[in-house]
Amino acid sequence: MAAVGVGYGILSTAPLARQIPFSGARGGEASAAAARPAPGEIVGRLTVSRLSLDSPVFEGVEAGTLARGAGHVPGTALPGEEEKSNPSLIAIARGSNGAAVASLRLGDGVRLMTGHADRRYRVIERRVLEPAQFRLASTPGARITLIAPYPSDYPGPAPNRIAVALERQPE
């Protein structure tokens, strides 16, 4: 029964992530597209020691990808390469990782390791929203936004989403 719930949660997250409106800058899109990772390729690792969250981040938000870990939403900056004008969005399916995202508090530290860097971020905002209310560019100063179904243990499609905005910490 739990496998059905997890599978249903994954399937309900993937369409949401594909439908998220994005209003960030897309300069240099043609050259960046050539360097983009292939769908399903690992692009980083997300960790929060306080919550024992340790998840790979894969390119894409297909159900199979989200079943393996977090998914980077195509069309947003790659994790670790985000800028104020082009933030990154990472979708997380329900289950233990979704519950961990829902448990993040303001000021919590989040670590993101990529092939290029090991960066630290801080939670600057948490919002519970209806899926249609989410807009990536609506959090000033956010470099990365994590989004997950909320509540993470809801039976069936979760009625809301939790959006957790992160800003990069100085090195």
N, CA, C and O of each residue as an XYZ file, in Angstrom:
684
protein
N       0.821     -1.191      0.000
C       0.000      0.000      0.000
C       0.866      1.257      0.000
O       0.538      2.232     -0.676
N       1.971      1.245      0.752
C       2.853      2.411      0.800
C       3.468      2.669     -0.559
O       3.643      3.824     -0.945
N       3.802      1.609     -1.300
C       4.395      1.777     -2.629
C       3.414      2.466     -3.571
O       3.820      3.268     -4.412
N       2.135      2.160     -3.434
C       1.124      2.813     -4.261
C       1.078      4.300     -3.937
O       0.993      5.128     -4.844
N       1.133      4.645     -2.654
C       1.110      6.049     -2.243
C       2.320      6.810     -2.744
O       2.190      7.941     -3.212
N       3.506      6.201     -2.650
C       4.719      6.853     -3.125
C       4.647      7.036     -4.634
O       4.967      8.106     -5.152
N       4.226      5.994     -5.333
C       4.106      6.079     -6.787
C       3.114      7.162     -7.196
O       3.373      7.926     -8.126
N       1.992      7.228     -6.511
C       0.979      8.231     -6.807
C       1.518      9.630     -6.541
O       1.235     10.563     -7.293
N       2.296      9.776     -5.469
C       2.890     11.075     -5.148
C       3.883     11.516     -6.200
O       3.932     12.692     -6.561
N       4.673     10.582     -6.693
C       5.630     10.902     -7.743
C       4.894     11.343     -8.994
O       5.248     12.349     -9.609
N       3.879     10.597     -9.368
C       3.135     10.934    -10.571
C       2.418     12.271    -10.446
O       2.242     12.968    -11.446
N       2.003     12.640     -9.246
C       1.317     13.920     -9.077
C       2.294     15.092     -9.040
O       1.888     16.222     -9.311
N       3.557     14.865     -8.717
C       4.549     15.939     -8.674
C       5.080     16.280    -10.056
O       5.265     17.457    -10.365
N       5.327     15.293    -10.887
C       5.948     15.524    -12.198
C       5.150     16.482    -13.066
O       5.749     17.411    -13.607
N       3.829     16.324    -13.240
C       3.110     17.278    -14.079
C       3.154     18.694    -13.518
O       3.216     19.655    -14.285
N       3.123     18.841    -12.195
C       3.182     20.168    -11.597
C       4.484     20.864    -11.968
O       4.470     22.021    -12.388
N       5.589     20.183    -11.819
C       6.882     20.797    -12.090
C       7.005     21.226    -13.536
O       7.629     22.248    -13.820
N       6.426     20.470    -14.464
C       6.487     20.848    -15.875
C       5.638     22.072    -16.160
O       5.910     22.781    -17.129
N       4.608     22.351    -15.347
C       3.685     23.441    -15.604
C       4.037     24.727    -14.870
O       3.313     25.714    -15.000
N       5.117     24.750    -14.107
C       5.458     25.925    -13.318
C       5.860     27.064    -14.236
O       6.788     26.915    -15.032
N       5.179     28.201    -14.142
C       5.567     29.345    -14.956
C       6.946     29.836    -14.542
O       7.265     29.891    -13.355
N       7.739     30.183    -15.503
C       9.090     30.659    -15.235
C       9.289     31.965    -15.958
O       9.057     32.058    -17.164
N       9.728     32.996    -15.211
C       9.927     34.295    -15.836
C      11.348     34.792    -15.667
O      11.583     36.000    -15.720
N      12.298     33.900    -15.468
C      13.701     34.272    -15.316
C      14.337     34.597    -16.647
O      13.762     34.322    -17.700
N      15.531     35.186    -16.605
C      16.257     35.507    -17.817
C      16.723     34.230    -18.484
O      17.037     33.245    -17.816
N      16.765     34.253    -19.802
C      17.192     33.085    -20.548
C      18.265     33.443    -21.563
O      18.345     32.843    -22.634
N      19.071     34.404    -21.225
C      20.132     34.810    -22.132
C      21.112     33.683    -22.348
O      21.412     32.923    -21.428
N      21.621     33.573    -23.590
C      22.602     32.549    -23.913
C      22.010     31.156    -23.936
O      22.717     30.172    -23.721
N      20.701     31.069    -24.199
C      20.022     29.782    -24.130
C      20.565     28.794    -25.163
O      20.662     27.603    -24.870
N      20.918     29.249    -26.346
C      21.391     28.339    -27.387
C      22.714     27.691    -26.986
O      22.885     26.483    -27.152
N      23.655     28.484    -26.458
C      24.935     27.904    -26.059
C      24.790     27.049    -24.804
O      25.479     26.039    -24.656
N      23.892     27.452    -23.895
C      23.692     26.688    -22.669
C      23.020     25.352    -22.970
O      23.271     24.363    -22.281
N      22.159     25.316    -24.005
C      21.444     24.085    -24.328
C      22.412     22.985    -24.724
O      22.176     21.815    -24.421
N      23.496     23.341    -25.395
C      24.471     22.337    -25.818
C      25.166     21.709    -24.608
O      25.562     20.545    -24.664
N      25.319     22.459    -23.521
C      26.016     21.971    -22.336
C      25.053     21.372    -21.308
O      25.490     20.930    -20.246
N      23.770     21.352    -21.601
C      22.788     20.846    -20.656
C      22.957     19.354    -20.460
O      23.274     18.635    -21.408
N      22.746     18.873    -19.226
C      22.812     17.436    -18.983
C      21.641     16.719    -19.649
O      20.590     17.312    -19.893
N      21.834     15.474    -19.930
C      20.775     14.653    -20.515
C      19.728     14.333    -19.452
O      20.053     14.281    -18.266
N      18.478     14.118    -19.859
C      17.449     13.738    -18.886
C      17.890     12.507    -18.083
O      18.384     11.529    -18.645
N      17.702     12.574    -16.771
C      18.065     11.481    -15.880
C      19.506     11.508    -15.399
O      19.877     10.744    -14.508
N      20.321     12.382    -15.979
C      21.727     12.488    -15.561
C      21.812     13.220    -14.223
O      21.058     14.162    -13.980
N      22.720     12.790    -13.362
C      22.867     13.436    -12.059
C      23.517     14.814    -12.240
O      24.498     14.963    -12.968
N      22.940     15.827    -11.555
C      23.470     17.189    -11.647
C      23.948     17.709    -10.294
O      24.539     18.786    -10.220
N      23.695     16.949     -9.215
C      24.148     17.396     -7.904
C      23.648     16.491     -6.803
O      23.016     15.463     -7.048
N      23.949     16.900     -5.577
C      23.496     16.184     -4.388
C      23.077     17.226     -3.365
O      23.823     18.161     -3.076
N      21.883     17.060     -2.822
C      21.284     17.978     -1.862
C      21.321     17.331     -0.485
O      20.861     16.201     -0.319
N      21.869     18.040      0.510
C      21.912     17.487      1.863
C      21.502     18.532      2.896
O      21.789     19.721      2.758
N      20.830     18.054      3.922
C      20.481     18.857      5.098
C      20.762     17.950      6.284
O      19.980     17.045      6.577
N      21.876     18.190      6.968
C      22.285     17.274      8.042
C      21.274     17.215      9.180
O      21.043     16.136      9.726
N      20.665     18.331      9.556
C      19.708     18.345     10.662
C      18.541     17.389     10.424
O      17.989     16.830     11.371
N      18.170     17.203      9.161
C      17.016     16.376      8.828
C      17.404     15.024      8.222
O      16.535     14.255      7.811
N      18.687     14.740      8.169
C      19.191     13.515      7.539
C      18.722     13.394      6.092
O      18.497     12.290      5.596
N      18.577     14.526      5.422
C      18.213     14.539      4.005
C      19.492     14.446      3.189
O      20.408     15.250      3.362
N      19.551     13.477      2.314
C      20.685     13.290      1.420
C      20.119     12.714      0.137
O      19.810     11.524      0.067
N      19.981     13.557     -0.880
C      19.318     13.130     -2.105
C      20.106     13.543     -3.328
O      20.579     14.677     -3.408
N      20.254     12.628     -4.291
C      20.819     13.047     -5.568
C      19.813     13.948     -6.275
O      18.607     13.849     -6.046
N      20.317     14.819     -7.130
C      19.468     15.680     -7.959
C      19.737     15.289     -9.400
O      20.870     15.372     -9.875
N      18.691     14.864    -10.093
C      18.794     14.430    -11.474
C      18.189     15.485    -12.402
O      17.366     16.296    -11.978
N      18.594     15.466    -13.636
C      18.014     16.364    -14.633
C      16.641     15.843    -15.025
O      16.495     14.679    -15.398
N      15.633     16.707    -14.939
C      14.285     16.366    -15.370
C      13.332     16.076    -14.232
O      13.736     15.885    -13.085
N      12.056     16.046    -14.577
C      11.004     15.849    -13.577
C      10.022     14.755    -13.986
O       8.871     14.748    -13.550
N      10.476     13.847    -14.811
C       9.624     12.720    -15.184
C       9.431     11.820    -13.958
O      10.242     11.846    -13.032
N       8.377     11.042    -13.956
C       8.062     10.191    -12.811
C       9.220      9.258    -12.463
O       9.537      9.078    -11.287
N       9.851      8.667    -13.470
C      10.970      7.763    -13.213
C      12.160      8.474    -12.584
O      12.867      7.897    -11.758
N      12.379      9.717    -12.972
C      13.475     10.511    -12.414
C      13.192     10.833    -10.953
O      14.060     10.662    -10.097
N      11.977     11.299    -10.664
C      11.624     11.665     -9.288
C      11.550     10.449     -8.369
O      11.646     10.591     -7.150
N      11.380      9.261     -8.935
C      11.388      8.054     -8.116
C      12.797      7.760     -7.605
O      12.957      7.064     -6.603
N      13.819      8.284     -8.285
C      15.215      8.045     -7.910
C      15.772      9.131     -6.998
O      16.762      8.896     -6.305
N      15.160     10.319     -6.981
C      15.662     11.432     -6.172
C      14.996     12.721     -6.596
O      13.942     12.704     -7.233
N      15.607     13.834     -6.245
C      15.080     15.144     -6.619
C      15.292     15.366     -8.116
O      16.147     14.728     -8.731
N      14.510     16.271     -8.693
C      14.620     16.552    -10.115
C      14.808     18.034    -10.389
O      14.051     18.866     -9.888
N      15.820     18.363    -11.187
C      16.040     19.742    -11.618
C      15.055     20.043    -12.740
O      14.961     19.287    -13.707
N      14.319     21.150    -12.614
C      13.327     21.522    -13.614
C      14.037     22.140    -14.822
O      14.663     23.193    -14.703
N      13.939     21.487    -15.986
C      14.563     22.031    -17.195
C      14.057     23.443    -17.481
O      12.903     23.764    -17.199
N      14.921     24.277    -18.037
C      14.557     25.660    -18.329
C      14.944     26.612    -17.214
O      14.901     27.828    -17.397
N      15.324     26.075    -16.057
C      15.826     26.912    -14.972
C      17.335     26.694    -14.895
O      17.862     25.743    -15.472
N      18.014     27.567    -14.189
C      19.471     27.440    -14.070
C      19.829     26.107    -13.420
O      19.094     25.603    -12.571
N      20.956     25.546    -13.823
C      21.433     24.327    -13.181
C      21.812     24.628    -11.734
O      22.295     25.722    -11.442
N      21.603     23.685    -10.831
C      22.016     23.909     -9.442
C      23.496     24.280     -9.370
O      24.339     23.639     -9.997
N      23.797     25.312     -8.606
C      25.168     25.790     -8.473
C      25.543     26.834     -9.499
O      26.584     27.477     -9.365
N      24.702     27.026    -10.547
C      24.973     28.015    -11.586
C      23.904     29.105    -11.616
O      23.834     29.893    -12.559
N      23.088     29.140    -10.592
C      21.983     30.090    -10.554
C      22.483     31.514    -10.318
O      23.531     31.742     -9.714
N      21.714     32.433    -10.805
C      21.972     33.855    -10.586
C      20.655     34.484    -10.172
O      19.603     33.851    -10.267
N      20.707     35.722     -9.714
C      19.464     36.379     -9.291
C      18.457     36.454    -10.431
O      17.254     36.342    -10.195
N      18.926     36.641    -11.662
C      18.003     36.770    -12.775
C      17.585     35.415    -13.341
O      16.672     35.358    -14.165
N      18.214     34.341    -12.929
C      17.876     33.017    -13.442
C      18.049     31.976    -12.338
O      19.062     31.279    -12.297
N      17.070     31.867    -11.446
C      17.175     30.912    -10.342
C      16.982     29.468    -10.803
O      16.604     29.209    -11.946
N      17.243     28.555     -9.909
C      17.111     27.123    -10.152
C      15.901     26.603     -9.383
O      15.593     27.076     -8.289
N      15.227     25.627     -9.970
C      14.079     25.011     -9.318
C      14.321     23.512     -9.240
O      14.663     22.868    -10.232
N      14.135     22.966     -8.039
C      14.323     21.538     -7.810
C      13.020     20.977     -7.250
O      12.530     21.431     -6.216
N      12.465     19.984     -7.944
C      11.225     19.327     -7.521
C      11.566     18.088     -6.709
O      12.497     17.353     -7.038
N      10.807     17.865     -5.650
C      11.029     16.719     -4.778
C       9.693     16.017     -4.580
O       8.691     16.651     -4.248
N       9.687     14.706     -4.786
C       8.462     13.924     -4.652
C       8.103     13.742     -3.187
O       8.929     13.950     -2.298
N       6.872     13.354     -2.954
C       6.439     13.074     -1.581
C       7.217     11.920     -1.008
O       7.999     11.292     -1.723
N       7.033     11.625      0.237
C       7.784     10.581      0.915
C       8.746     11.213      1.892
O       8.533     12.345      2.326
N       9.806     10.499      2.246
C      10.712     11.004      3.282
C      11.424     12.281      2.842
O      11.611     13.181      3.661
N      11.825     12.385      1.578
C      12.480     13.628      1.126
C      11.501     14.790      1.103
O      11.860     15.907      1.474
N      10.260     14.541      0.668
C       9.243     15.588      0.689
C       8.934     16.034      2.110
O       8.737     17.222      2.363
N       8.890     15.081      3.040
C       8.650     15.417      4.444
C       9.805     16.239      5.005
O       9.589     17.153      5.801
N      11.036     15.916      4.591
C      12.195     16.683      5.057
C      12.124     18.121      4.547
O      12.414     19.057      5.293
N      11.743     18.301      3.297
C      11.616     19.663      2.756
C      10.546     20.427      3.533
O      10.733     21.602      3.851
N       9.441     19.778      3.838
C       8.377     20.423      4.610
C       8.831     20.777      6.022
O       8.264     21.675      6.646
N       9.845     20.083      6.532
C      10.357     20.337      7.882
C      11.442     21.399      7.933
O      11.886     21.771      9.020
N      11.880     21.894      6.783
C      12.899     22.949      6.790
C      12.353     24.201      7.470
O      11.189     24.561      7.293
N      13.210     24.857      8.251
C      12.826     26.084      8.959
C      13.645     27.252      8.439
O      14.715     27.068      7.858
N      13.135     28.445      8.652
C      13.885     29.644      8.267
C      15.258     29.606      8.916
O      15.381     29.317     10.106
N      16.286     29.895      8.136
C      17.644     29.907      8.641
C      18.366     28.575      8.540
O      19.584     28.529      8.707
N      17.644     27.483      8.269
C      18.299     26.179      8.123
C      19.328     26.223      6.999
O      19.155     26.919      5.999
N      20.388     25.471      7.188
C      21.430     25.360      6.177
C      21.177     24.184      5.249
O      20.774     23.104      5.682
N      21.418     24.413      3.974
C      21.271     23.385      2.948
C      22.566     23.353      2.156
O      23.098     24.398      1.781
N      23.066     22.169      1.905
C      24.306     22.011      1.141
C      23.975     21.420     -0.227
O      23.190     20.477     -0.334
N      24.575     21.979     -1.258
C      24.380     21.476     -2.617
C      25.745     21.254     -3.250
O      26.518     22.190     -3.452
N      26.021     20.001     -3.555
C      27.290     19.651     -4.188
C      27.029     19.348     -5.659
O      26.124     18.585     -5.997
N      27.829     19.952     -6.523
C      27.759     19.672     -7.952
C      29.156     19.278     -8.405
O      30.088     19.265     -7.601
N      29.305     18.963     -9.662
C      30.615     18.633    -10.199
C      31.563     19.812    -10.192
O      32.773     19.640    -10.337
N      31.016     21.032    -10.021
C      31.822     22.249    -10.069
C      32.071     22.884     -8.709
O      33.071     23.576     -8.518
N      31.170     22.652     -7.767
C      31.295     23.373     -6.497
C      30.537     22.665     -5.374
O      29.683     21.810     -5.605
N      30.881     23.051     -4.171
C      30.191     22.619     -2.962
C      29.704     23.908     -2.320
O      30.491     24.650     -1.731
N      28.397     24.179     -2.433
C      27.866     25.458     -1.971
C      26.892     25.259     -0.826
O      26.234     24.227     -0.697
N      26.829     26.295      0.000
C      25.912     26.295      1.136
C      24.862     27.384      0.912
O      25.147     28.472      0.412
N      23.650     27.043      1.304
C      22.509     27.942      1.167
C      21.800     28.027      2.507
O      22.023     27.213      3.403
N      20.946     29.026      2.621
C      20.157     29.243      3.835
C      18.704     29.416      3.424
O      18.414     30.084      2.431
N      17.783     28.816      4.185
C      16.350     28.957      3.921
C      15.926     30.377      4.264
O      16.117     30.834      5.390
N      15.348     31.075      3.284
C      14.906     32.452      3.521
C      13.388     32.607      3.471
O      12.851     33.630      3.897
N      12.697     31.592      2.950
C      11.239     31.683      2.887
C      10.642     30.299      2.725
O      11.205     29.431      2.058
N       9.478     30.112      3.356
C       8.685     28.885      3.218
C       7.260     29.313      2.922
O       6.704     30.165      3.615
N       6.680     28.733      1.908
C       5.287     29.056      1.578
C       4.530     27.791      1.225
O       5.040     26.938      0.500
N       3.321     27.669      1.733
C       2.427     26.598      1.332
C       1.418     27.243      0.395
O       0.747     28.213      0.747
N       1.327     26.681     -0.805
C       0.509     27.278     -1.857
C      -0.329     26.240     -2.578
O      -0.014     25.050     -2.581
N      -1.395     26.713     -3.183
C      -2.096     25.874     -4.141
C      -1.194     25.798     -5.369
O      -0.481     26.758     -5.660
N      -1.207     24.687     -6.093
C      -0.302     24.549     -7.240
C      -0.364     25.710     -8.234
O       0.673     26.119     -8.756
N      -1.540     26.241     -8.503
C      -1.677     27.321     -9.486
C      -1.094     28.648     -8.995
O      -0.864     29.543     -9.808
N      -0.850     28.801     -7.697
C      -0.327     30.053     -7.143
C       1.183     30.188     -7.263
O       1.709     31.291     -7.117
N       1.895     29.095     -7.524
C       3.356     29.138     -7.504
C       3.917     29.853     -8.730
O       3.532     29.562     -9.862
N       4.830     30.792     -8.490
C       5.569     31.491     -9.543
C       7.023     31.521     -9.104
O       7.324     32.014     -8.017
N       7.929     31.007     -9.920
C       9.338     30.910     -9.549
C       9.952     32.263     -9.238
O      10.703     32.379     -8.269
N       9.664     33.275    -10.013
C      10.321     34.569     -9.847
C       9.730     35.395     -8.704
O      10.117     36.551     -8.531
N       8.802     34.835     -7.917
C       8.123     35.639     -6.900
C       8.874     35.752     -5.583
O       8.390     36.427     -4.674
N      10.024     35.128     -5.441
C      10.771     35.199     -4.196
C      12.045     36.003     -4.411
O      13.044     35.458     -4.880
N      12.026     37.297     -4.075
C      13.221     38.115     -4.281
C      14.419     37.561     -3.512
O      14.305     37.206     -2.339
N      15.559     37.491     -4.179
C      16.783     37.040     -3.542
C      16.987     35.536     -3.562
O      18.080     35.062     -3.254
N      15.949     34.769     -3.920
C      16.091     33.313     -3.927
C      16.979     32.887     -5.085
O      16.843     33.377     -6.206
N      17.879     31.977     -4.798
C      18.745     31.424     -5.828
C      18.245     30.051     -6.251
O      18.316     29.677     -7.422
N      17.738     29.309     -5.272
C      17.192     27.979     -5.526
C      15.858     27.886     -4.802
O      15.722     28.356     -3.672
N      14.881     27.280     -5.453
C      13.614     27.010     -4.796
C      13.366     25.514     -4.849
O      13.430     24.900     -5.913
N      13.083     24.937     -3.698
C      12.706     23.532     -3.594
C      11.188     23.484     -3.540
O      10.573     24.264     -2.812
N      10.577     22.589     -4.292
C       9.120     22.471     -4.260
C       8.751     21.008     -4.091
O       9.333     20.127     -4.723
N       7.763     20.761     -3.219
C       7.328     19.392     -2.927
C       5.827     19.393     -2.656
O       5.273     20.420     -2.263
N       5.162     18.255     -2.861
C       3.743     18.157     -2.509
C       3.568     18.372     -1.005
O       4.435     18.011     -0.211
N       2.428     18.970     -0.626
C       2.184     19.250      0.787
C       0.719     19.016      1.101
O      -0.142     19.489      0.359
N       0.410     18.314      2.158
C       1.311     17.594      3.038
C       1.898     16.367      2.335
O       1.274     15.777      1.454
N       3.093     16.008      2.742
C       3.822     14.936      2.054
C       3.215     13.557      2.289
O       3.491     12.625      1.534
N       2.400     13.419      3.316
C       1.793     12.120      3.605
C       0.306     12.075      3.252
O      -0.414     11.188      3.710
N      -0.149     13.015      2.451
C      -1.555     13.089      2.073
C      -1.930     11.879      1.213
O      -1.205     11.550      0.273
N      -3.047     11.212      1.515
C      -3.449     10.067      0.685
C      -4.046     10.570     -0.625
O      -5.079     11.240     -0.618
N      -3.421     10.258     -1.723
C      -3.863     10.761     -3.027
C      -3.084     12.004     -3.382
O      -2.105     12.339     -2.715
N      -3.511     12.701     -4.440
C      -2.787     13.906     -4.850
C      -2.831     14.976     -3.756
O      -3.908     15.340     -3.283
N      -1.685     15.466     -3.366
C      -1.624     16.489     -2.314
C      -2.278     17.773     -2.827
O      -2.044     18.170     -3.969
N      -3.087     18.420     -2.002
C      -3.813     19.605     -2.456
C      -2.943     20.853     -2.575
O      -3.318     21.802     -3.263
N      -1.800     20.863     -1.922
C      -0.945     22.054     -1.914
C       0.490     21.682     -2.248
O       0.830     20.510     -2.415
N       1.320     22.710     -2.341
C       2.753     22.534     -2.541
C       3.467     23.392     -1.515
O       2.982     24.454     -1.125
N       4.628     22.918     -1.083
C       5.466     23.754     -0.231
C       6.629     24.217     -1.089
O       7.284     23.420     -1.760
N       6.871     25.506     -1.057
C       7.992     26.103     -1.790
C       8.957     26.657     -0.747
O       8.581     27.474      0.093
N      10.206     26.200     -0.813
C      11.229     26.632      0.135
C      12.306     27.354     -0.660
O      12.994     26.754     -1.486
N      12.443     28.646     -0.398
C      13.416     29.474     -1.119
C      14.745     29.499     -0.373
O      14.782     29.656      0.847
N      15.838     29.341     -1.123
C      17.187     29.314     -0.566
C      18.020     30.426     -1.158
O      17.912     30.726     -2.347
N      18.857     31.044     -0.326
C      19.831     31.999     -0.840
C      21.226     31.466     -0.527
O      21.443     30.791      0.479
N      22.147     31.782     -1.400
C      23.518     31.289     -1.239
C      24.206     32.007     -0.098
O      24.067     33.220      0.064
N      24.949     31.251      0.687
C      25.737     31.795      1.789
C      27.117     32.207      1.272
O      27.661     31.580      0.362
N      27.670     33.254      1.854
C      29.033     33.636      1.460
C      30.020     32.507      1.788
O      29.858     31.778      2.767
N      31.028     32.392      0.952
C      32.013     31.311      1.150
C      33.072     31.689      2.115
O      33.971     30.893      2.389
